[in-house]
Amino acid sequence: MKIFSVWSAKGGVGKSSLAVLLAEILACKGKRVGILDADLYGPSIGHMTGCLSRATVLKEKIRPILCEGKRVLSLVQFPVFQDLHSVRAPIANQILKSLSEEVDWGDTEVLLIDMPPGTGDVQLTLSQLFPFTGAFIVTTPQEITLAIVKKSLAFLRAARIPILGLVENMSYFIEPLSGERLEMFGPSSAKPFCHSEEIRFWGQIPLVSELAASLDQGKNLAGLAKRTCFAPLEEIAVEICKEIWDNSSSKKSTAWRVLDGRVVLSEGGFEKSLSGRSIQSRCPCADCRKRLPVLDSGVKVVSASRVGNDRLQFVFSTGCCHGIYALETLWKKAGVEK
């Protein structure tokens, strides 16, 4: 399953609208698509898709609601969260962990995650929980929005999540009677911004009142497909969907397994193994720093799990389970430059 996120550090730019539009088009193309609403404080995907039925649990796994060819999961589908308005970060992170580990997406091929605005603790947790294939950025024409979007780019680069491009939303409005193009928020700076940041510019999406009305009412967007006003939006969305479907199909990725207390890394038929001691010797936690000079050579790796895109977390026979290690660092430790 490929996992893509729709990002912007700025709220109110249309992330959820774009996520729903992409999901609709992918579903219409016959793809098995899911959409996860990760905005705990302002969940809107359930309303926009009309998927407000209560989520079910079967065999200790949450089942997303199947709605017109899309699997949809949002907190509005859980009665216990209906009145959620303020949650401290540790609780929010636990909710997100449940959404990453306890959801059965079945045979979903593409999962779209509607990200909450900001670049804080919740976003850090999401970047560690989900192995994102890539991220799409949404902005509006205002300079202040681009200044905040720049934080999203810095965050994604630090988290090593591939940036697949930027979409400018609410760029202009076509006056129905005269056909005049009106730039409601002033001239756009998105294209030169993308050039300076060396990312792809997907184009401009106009303000379309019919789209807003359909999303407010949770209606399927297929009915808008023949409207002239919908054409620019659909054209951009179709191109993005092609990128989603084609992206990373030929990329190599590192696999790993624990064998006889060692970690075996493999990629493209090439393998290297590392001992538990060689890995734990790089653990940054205080206990490991204290015991490092006398760290037993018989230390074993008990288990390994992925954290985010390019990191692993280990449980050692010494009881330590705190260190998170970049795959690039592990390959270097094994004598391989990546």
The 8 nearest C-alpha neighbors of each residue, nearest first, counted from 0:
[[1, 108, 109, 107, 2, 110, 106, 104],
 [2, 0, 109, 132, 110, 108, 3, 131],
 [3, 1, 110, 131, 132, 109, 111, 0],
 [4, 2, 111, 133, 134, 131, 132, 112],
 [3, 5, 112, 134, 111, 113, 6, 135],
 [4, 6, 135, 113, 134, 114, 14, 136],
 [7, 5, 136, 114, 135, 4, 137, 14],
 [6, 8, 9, 137, 136, 148, 116, 151],
 [7, 9, 117, 116, 151, 148, 147, 118],
 [10, 8, 7, 116, 147, 117, 144, 148],
 [9, 11, 116, 12, 8, 7, 117, 115],
 [10, 12, 13, 9, 14, 116, 15, 139],
 [13, 11, 10, 138, 139, 14, 137, 168],
 [12, 14, 16, 15, 11, 17, 168, 137],
 [15, 13, 17, 16, 5, 12, 137, 18],
 [14, 16, 18, 17, 13, 113, 19, 44],
 [15, 17, 13, 19, 18, 14, 20, 214],
 [16, 18, 20, 14, 15, 19, 21, 13],
 [19, 17, 15, 21, 16, 20, 14, 22],
 [20, 18, 22, 16, 17, 21, 23, 15],
 [19, 21, 17, 23, 22, 18, 16, 24],
 [22, 20, 18, 24, 23, 19, 236, 17],
 [21, 23, 19, 25, 20, 24, 26, 18],
 [24, 22, 20, 26, 21, 25, 19, 27],
 [23, 25, 27, 21, 26, 22, 28, 20],
 [24, 26, 28, 22, 30, 27, 23, 21],
 [25, 27, 30, 29, 23, 28, 24, 68],
 [28, 26, 24, 29, 25, 23, 30, 68],
 [29, 27, 25, 26, 30, 24, 23, 31],
 [28, 30, 26, 27, 31, 25, 68, 24],
 [31, 29, 26, 25, 28, 32, 108, 27],
 [32, 30, 107, 108, 26, 109, 29, 33],
 [31, 33, 109, 107, 69, 30, 110, 108],
 [34, 32, 70, 110, 69, 71, 111, 107],
 [33, 35, 111, 71, 110, 112, 70, 72],
 [36, 34, 112, 72, 37, 71, 113, 73],
 [35, 37, 73, 113, 38, 44, 112, 72],
 [38, 36, 114, 113, 39, 35, 115, 112],
 [39, 37, 115, 42, 41, 36, 40, 114],
 [40, 38, 41, 37, 42, 74, 115, 91],
 [41, 39, 38, 84, 42, 83, 85, 115],
 [40, 42, 38, 39, 43, 115, 84, 37],
 [43, 41, 38, 39, 44, 40, 36, 74],
 [42, 44, 46, 45, 47, 41, 15, 36],
 [43, 45, 47, 46, 36, 48, 42, 73],
 [46, 44, 50, 48, 51, 43, 47, 73],
 [45, 47, 49, 43, 44, 48, 217, 50],
 [48, 46, 217, 214, 44, 45, 49, 215],
 [49, 47, 217, 50, 45, 46, 44, 218],
 [48, 50, 217, 46, 47, 45, 51, 218],
 [51, 49, 45, 48, 52, 66, 46, 64],
 [50, 52, 45, 76, 49, 53, 46, 75],
 [53, 51, 50, 76, 54, 64, 49, 75],
 [52, 54, 76, 77, 55, 51, 78, 64],
 [55, 53, 76, 63, 64, 62, 77, 52],
 [54, 56, 62, 61, 53, 57, 63, 64],
 [55, 57, 61, 60, 62, 59, 58, 54],
 [58, 56, 60, 59, 61, 55, 62, 103],
 [57, 59, 60, 56, 61, 62, 103, 55],
 [60, 58, 57, 56, 61, 101, 102, 103],
 [59, 61, 101, 57, 56, 102, 58, 103],
 [62, 60, 56, 102, 55, 103, 101, 63],
 [61, 63, 55, 103, 56, 102, 54, 60],
 [64, 62, 72, 71, 70, 54, 65, 61],
 [63, 65, 71, 70, 66, 54, 72, 62],
 [66, 64, 70, 69, 71, 63, 68, 67],
 [65, 67, 69, 68, 64, 70, 50, 71],
 [68, 66, 69, 65, 219, 26, 70, 23],
 [67, 69, 66, 26, 65, 70, 31, 32],
 [70, 68, 66, 32, 33, 65, 67, 71],
 [69, 71, 33, 65, 64, 63, 66, 34],
 [72, 70, 34, 64, 63, 33, 69, 35],
 [73, 71, 63, 35, 36, 64, 34, 70],
 [72, 74, 36, 75, 45, 76, 35, 44],
 [73, 75, 76, 77, 80, 42, 39, 72],
 [74, 76, 73, 77, 81, 45, 51, 80],
 [75, 77, 53, 74, 54, 51, 73, 52],
 [76, 78, 75, 74, 79, 80, 53, 54],
 [79, 77, 81, 80, 76, 75, 53, 74],
 [78, 80, 77, 81, 82, 83, 74, 75],
 [81, 79, 83, 78, 82, 77, 74, 75],
 [82, 80, 78, 83, 79, 75, 77, 74],
 [83, 81, 80, 84, 79, 78, 85, 75],
 [82, 84, 80, 81, 85, 40, 86, 79],
 [83, 85, 40, 82, 86, 41, 39, 80],
 [86, 84, 83, 87, 40, 82, 39, 91],
 [87, 85, 91, 90, 88, 84, 83, 40],
 [86, 88, 90, 89, 91, 85, 92, 121],
 [87, 89, 91, 90, 92, 86, 120, 121],
 [90, 88, 92, 91, 87, 93, 86, 94],
 [91, 89, 93, 92, 88, 87, 94, 86],
 [92, 90, 88, 94, 93, 89, 86, 87],
 [91, 93, 95, 89, 90, 94, 88, 96],
 [92, 94, 96, 90, 95, 91, 97, 89],
 [95, 93, 91, 97, 92, 96, 90, 98],
 [96, 94, 98, 92, 97, 93, 99, 91],
 [95, 97, 93, 99, 98, 94, 100, 92],
 [96, 98, 94, 101, 100, 95, 99, 93],
 [99, 97, 95, 96, 101, 100, 102, 94],
 [98, 100, 96, 97, 101, 95, 128, 102],
 [101, 99, 97, 98, 102, 96, 128, 103],
 [100, 102, 60, 97, 98, 61, 99, 103],
 [103, 101, 61, 60, 98, 100, 62, 104],
 [102, 104, 105, 62, 60, 61, 101, 63],
 [105, 103, 107, 102, 106, 63, 62, 33],
 [104, 106, 103, 107, 62, 102, 108, 70],
 [105, 107, 108, 104, 31, 0, 32, 103],
 [108, 106, 31, 32, 105, 104, 109, 33],
 [107, 109, 0, 31, 32, 106, 1, 110],
 [108, 110, 1, 32, 0, 107, 2, 33],
 [111, 109, 33, 2, 34, 32, 1, 3],
 [112, 110, 34, 3, 4, 2, 33, 35],
 [113, 111, 4, 35, 34, 114, 36, 3],
 [112, 114, 36, 5, 37, 15, 4, 35],
 [115, 113, 37, 6, 38, 5, 112, 116],
 [114, 116, 38, 37, 117, 113, 39, 122],
 [117, 115, 8, 10, 9, 7, 114, 118],
 [116, 118, 8, 119, 9, 115, 7, 122],
 [119, 117, 122, 8, 151, 154, 116, 120],
 [120, 118, 122, 121, 117, 123, 124, 116],
 [119, 121, 123, 122, 124, 88, 118, 92],
 [122, 120, 124, 123, 119, 125, 92, 88],
 [121, 123, 125, 124, 120, 119, 118, 126],
 [124, 122, 120, 126, 121, 125, 119, 127],
 [123, 125, 121, 127, 122, 126, 128, 120],
 [124, 126, 128, 122, 127, 123, 129, 121],
 [127, 125, 123, 307, 124, 128, 129, 122],
 [307, 128, 126, 306, 124, 125, 129, 123],
 [129, 127, 125, 307, 126, 306, 124, 99],
 [128, 130, 307, 131, 126, 127, 125, 99],
 [131, 129, 308, 307, 132, 128, 2, 126],
 [132, 130, 2, 133, 129, 3, 308, 160],
 [131, 133, 2, 3, 1, 130, 161, 160],
 [134, 132, 161, 3, 131, 160, 162, 163],
 [133, 135, 4, 162, 3, 163, 5, 161],
 [134, 136, 5, 164, 163, 165, 6, 4],
 [135, 137, 165, 6, 7, 5, 166, 164],
 [138, 136, 166, 7, 165, 167, 14, 6],
 [137, 139, 167, 12, 168, 166, 144, 145],
 [138, 140, 168, 167, 141, 12, 169, 144],
 [141, 139, 187, 170, 184, 188, 142, 167],
 [142, 140, 144, 143, 139, 184, 145, 185],
 [141, 143, 145, 144, 146, 140, 188, 187],
 [144, 142, 146, 141, 145, 147, 148, 140],
 [143, 145, 147, 146, 141, 142, 148, 139],
 [146, 144, 148, 142, 147, 143, 149, 138],
 [145, 147, 143, 149, 144, 148, 142, 150],
 [148, 146, 144, 149, 145, 150, 8, 9],
 [149, 147, 145, 151, 150, 8, 146, 7],
 [148, 150, 152, 147, 146, 151, 145, 153],
 [151, 149, 153, 148, 152, 147, 154, 8],
 [152, 150, 154, 148, 149, 8, 153, 7],
 [151, 153, 149, 155, 150, 154, 156, 148],
 [154, 152, 150, 156, 151, 155, 157, 149],
 [153, 155, 151, 157, 152, 156, 150, 158],
 [156, 154, 158, 160, 152, 157, 153, 159],
 [155, 157, 159, 153, 158, 154, 152, 160],
 [156, 158, 154, 159, 155, 153, 160, 152],
 [157, 159, 155, 156, 160, 154, 126, 308],
 [160, 158, 156, 157, 155, 161, 308, 309],
 [159, 161, 155, 158, 133, 156, 162, 131],
 [162, 160, 133, 163, 134, 159, 132, 155],
 [163, 161, 134, 164, 133, 135, 160, 155],
 [164, 162, 135, 134, 133, 161, 199, 198],
 [163, 165, 199, 135, 198, 200, 162, 136],
 [164, 166, 136, 200, 137, 201, 135, 199],
 [167, 165, 137, 201, 202, 136, 168, 138],
 [166, 168, 203, 138, 139, 137, 204, 202],
 [167, 169, 204, 139, 170, 138, 203, 166],
 [170, 168, 206, 205, 171, 204, 139, 167],
 [171, 169, 205, 168, 203, 204, 140, 167],
 [172, 170, 182, 205, 181, 169, 183, 206],
 [171, 173, 181, 206, 205, 180, 174, 182],
 [174, 172, 180, 178, 179, 175, 181, 171],
 [173, 175, 178, 179, 176, 177, 172, 180],
 [176, 174, 178, 177, 173, 179, 172, 228],
 [177, 175, 174, 178, 179, 173, 180, 172],
 [176, 178, 179, 174, 175, 173, 180, 181],
 [177, 179, 174, 175, 173, 176, 180, 172],
 [180, 178, 174, 177, 173, 181, 175, 176],
 [181, 179, 173, 172, 171, 174, 178, 182],
 [180, 182, 172, 171, 183, 173, 179, 174],
 [183, 181, 171, 185, 184, 170, 186, 172],
 [182, 184, 185, 181, 171, 172, 170, 169],
 [185, 183, 182, 140, 141, 186, 170, 171],
 [184, 186, 182, 183, 187, 140, 141, 170],
 [187, 185, 182, 188, 140, 184, 141, 170],
 [186, 188, 140, 189, 185, 170, 141, 190],
 [187, 189, 190, 191, 192, 140, 186, 142],
 [190, 188, 192, 187, 191, 193, 140, 167],
 [189, 191, 193, 192, 188, 200, 194, 187],
 [192, 190, 194, 193, 189, 188, 195, 196],
 [191, 193, 189, 195, 190, 194, 188, 196],
 [194, 192, 196, 198, 190, 191, 195, 197],
 [193, 195, 191, 197, 192, 196, 190, 198],
 [194, 196, 192, 193, 197, 191, 198, 190],
 [195, 197, 193, 194, 198, 192, 191, 152],
 [198, 196, 194, 195, 193, 199, 192, 164],
 [199, 197, 193, 164, 196, 194, 200, 162],
 [198, 200, 164, 201, 165, 193, 163, 197],
 [201, 199, 165, 202, 164, 193, 190, 166],
 [202, 200, 166, 165, 199, 164, 235, 203],
 [201, 203, 200, 166, 167, 235, 204, 165],
 [204, 202, 167, 170, 168, 166, 205, 201],
 [203, 205, 168, 232, 169, 170, 167, 231],
 [206, 204, 171, 169, 170, 172, 207, 203],
 [205, 207, 169, 172, 171, 208, 204, 170],
 [208, 206, 210, 209, 205, 211, 228, 229],
 [207, 209, 211, 210, 212, 206, 213, 228],
 [210, 208, 212, 211, 207, 213, 223, 229],
 [211, 209, 213, 208, 207, 212, 214, 220],
 [210, 212, 208, 214, 209, 213, 215, 207],
 [211, 213, 209, 215, 210, 214, 208, 216],
 [214, 212, 218, 210, 216, 215, 211, 217],
 [215, 213, 47, 217, 211, 216, 212, 218],
 [216, 214, 212, 213, 217, 47, 211, 46],
 [215, 217, 213, 214, 218, 212, 47, 49],
 [218, 216, 49, 47, 48, 214, 46, 215],
 [217, 219, 213, 216, 214, 220, 49, 48],
 [220, 218, 221, 217, 222, 48, 213, 23],
 [219, 221, 222, 223, 218, 213, 23, 224],
 [222, 220, 223, 224, 219, 23, 225, 27],
 [221, 223, 220, 224, 219, 225, 226, 218],
 [224, 222, 226, 221, 220, 225, 229, 210],
 [223, 225, 221, 222, 226, 229, 220, 230],
 [226, 224, 223, 227, 222, 229, 230, 221],
 [225, 227, 229, 223, 228, 224, 230, 222],
 [228, 226, 229, 230, 225, 224, 231, 223],
 [229, 227, 226, 230, 207, 231, 173, 232],
 [228, 230, 227, 226, 232, 231, 233, 224],
 [229, 231, 233, 227, 232, 228, 234, 226],
 [232, 230, 234, 233, 229, 235, 204, 228],
 [231, 233, 204, 235, 230, 229, 234, 236],
 [232, 234, 236, 230, 235, 231, 237, 229],
 [235, 233, 231, 237, 232, 236, 230, 238],
 [236, 234, 238, 232, 233, 237, 239, 231],
 [235, 237, 233, 239, 238, 234, 21, 240],
 [238, 236, 240, 234, 239, 235, 233, 241],
 [239, 237, 241, 235, 240, 236, 234, 242],
 [238, 240, 242, 236, 241, 237, 243, 235],
 [241, 239, 243, 237, 242, 238, 236, 244],
 [242, 240, 238, 244, 239, 243, 245, 237],
 [241, 243, 239, 245, 240, 244, 246, 238],
 [244, 242, 240, 246, 241, 245, 239, 3],
 [243, 245, 241, 242, 246, 240, 109, 248],
 [246, 244, 242, 243, 248, 241, 247, 240],
 [245, 247, 243, 242, 248, 244, 132, 249],
 [246, 248, 250, 249, 245, 132, 251, 244],
 [249, 247, 246, 250, 245, 244, 251, 1],
 [248, 250, 247, 251, 246, 245, 252, 267],
 [251, 249, 247, 248, 252, 246, 267, 253],
 [252, 250, 249, 267, 266, 253, 247, 248],
 [251, 253, 266, 254, 250, 267, 265, 309],
 [252, 254, 266, 265, 255, 264, 251, 326],
 [255, 253, 265, 264, 266, 252, 256, 263],
 [256, 254, 264, 263, 265, 253, 262, 257],
 [255, 257, 263, 262, 258, 264, 254, 303],
 [258, 256, 262, 261, 263, 260, 302, 259],
 [257, 259, 261, 260, 262, 256, 263, 300],
 [260, 258, 261, 257, 299, 300, 262, 301],
 [259, 261, 299, 300, 258, 301, 257, 275],
 [262, 260, 274, 258, 259, 273, 257, 300],
 [263, 261, 257, 273, 272, 256, 258, 264],
 [262, 264, 272, 256, 255, 271, 257, 261],
 [265, 263, 255, 271, 270, 254, 272, 262],
 [266, 264, 270, 254, 269, 253, 255, 268],
 [265, 267, 253, 269, 268, 252, 254, 270],
 [266, 268, 269, 251, 265, 252, 253, 270],
 [267, 269, 266, 265, 270, 264, 254, 253],
 [270, 268, 266, 265, 267, 271, 264, 253],
 [271, 269, 265, 264, 268, 266, 263, 272],
 [270, 272, 264, 263, 333, 265, 273, 269],
 [273, 271, 263, 262, 264, 261, 274, 270],
 [272, 274, 262, 261, 333, 263, 277, 275],
 [275, 273, 261, 277, 276, 278, 262, 272],
 [274, 276, 299, 300, 298, 278, 277, 261],
 [275, 277, 279, 298, 278, 274, 296, 280],
 [278, 276, 274, 280, 275, 279, 273, 281],
 [279, 277, 275, 280, 276, 281, 274, 273],
 [280, 278, 282, 276, 281, 277, 275, 287],
 [279, 281, 278, 277, 282, 276, 291, 287],
 [282, 280, 279, 278, 283, 277, 322, 287],
 [281, 283, 279, 322, 280, 284, 287, 278],
 [284, 282, 281, 322, 285, 288, 287, 321],
 [283, 285, 287, 286, 282, 288, 321, 322],
 [284, 286, 288, 287, 289, 283, 282, 290],
 [287, 285, 289, 288, 284, 290, 319, 291],
 [288, 286, 290, 289, 285, 284, 291, 282],
 [287, 289, 285, 291, 286, 290, 284, 283],
 [290, 288, 286, 287, 291, 285, 292, 293],
 [289, 291, 287, 293, 288, 294, 292, 286],
 [292, 290, 294, 288, 293, 287, 289, 280],
 [293, 291, 290, 294, 289, 288, 295, 280],
 [292, 294, 291, 290, 295, 289, 296, 287],
 [295, 293, 291, 290, 292, 296, 276, 298],
 [294, 296, 297, 298, 293, 276, 291, 317],
 [297, 295, 298, 276, 294, 275, 277, 274],
 [296, 298, 295, 299, 276, 275, 294, 274],
 [299, 297, 275, 276, 296, 295, 316, 317],
 [300, 298, 260, 275, 316, 315, 301, 297],
 [299, 301, 315, 260, 275, 261, 302, 314],
 [300, 302, 315, 314, 316, 299, 260, 303],
 [303, 301, 314, 313, 300, 257, 304, 315],
 [304, 302, 313, 312, 311, 314, 305, 257],
 [305, 303, 312, 311, 306, 313, 302, 310],
 [304, 306, 311, 310, 312, 307, 303, 309],
 [307, 305, 127, 310, 311, 128, 312, 308],
 [127, 306, 308, 130, 128, 129, 126, 309],
 [309, 307, 130, 131, 310, 306, 160, 129],
 [308, 310, 326, 325, 307, 306, 311, 159],
 [309, 311, 325, 306, 324, 326, 305, 307],
 [312, 310, 305, 324, 306, 304, 323, 325],
 [311, 313, 323, 304, 303, 322, 324, 305],
 [314, 312, 303, 320, 302, 315, 311, 304],
 [313, 315, 320, 302, 301, 319, 300, 303],
 [316, 314, 300, 317, 301, 319, 318, 299],
 [315, 317, 299, 318, 298, 301, 300, 314],
 [318, 316, 315, 319, 298, 299, 314, 320],
 [317, 319, 316, 315, 320, 314, 301, 321],
 [320, 318, 315, 317, 321, 314, 316, 287],
 [319, 321, 314, 313, 322, 315, 318, 312],
 [322, 320, 319, 284, 323, 312, 282, 313],
 [321, 323, 282, 320, 312, 283, 324, 284],
 [324, 322, 312, 311, 310, 321, 325, 313],
 [323, 325, 310, 311, 312, 326, 322, 328],
 [326, 324, 310, 328, 327, 309, 329, 311],
 [325, 327, 329, 310, 328, 309, 330, 324],
 [326, 328, 330, 325, 329, 337, 331, 336],
 [329, 327, 331, 325, 326, 330, 332, 324],
 [328, 330, 332, 326, 331, 327, 333, 325],
 [329, 331, 333, 335, 327, 332, 328, 326],
 [332, 330, 335, 334, 328, 333, 329, 336],
 [331, 333, 329, 330, 334, 328, 335, 273],
 [332, 334, 330, 331, 335, 329, 271, 273],
 [335, 333, 331, 332, 330, 336, 271, 329],
 [336, 334, 331, 330, 333, 337, 332, 271],
 [335, 337, 331, 330, 334, 327, 333, 328],
 [336, 327, 335, 330, 331, 328, 326, 334]]
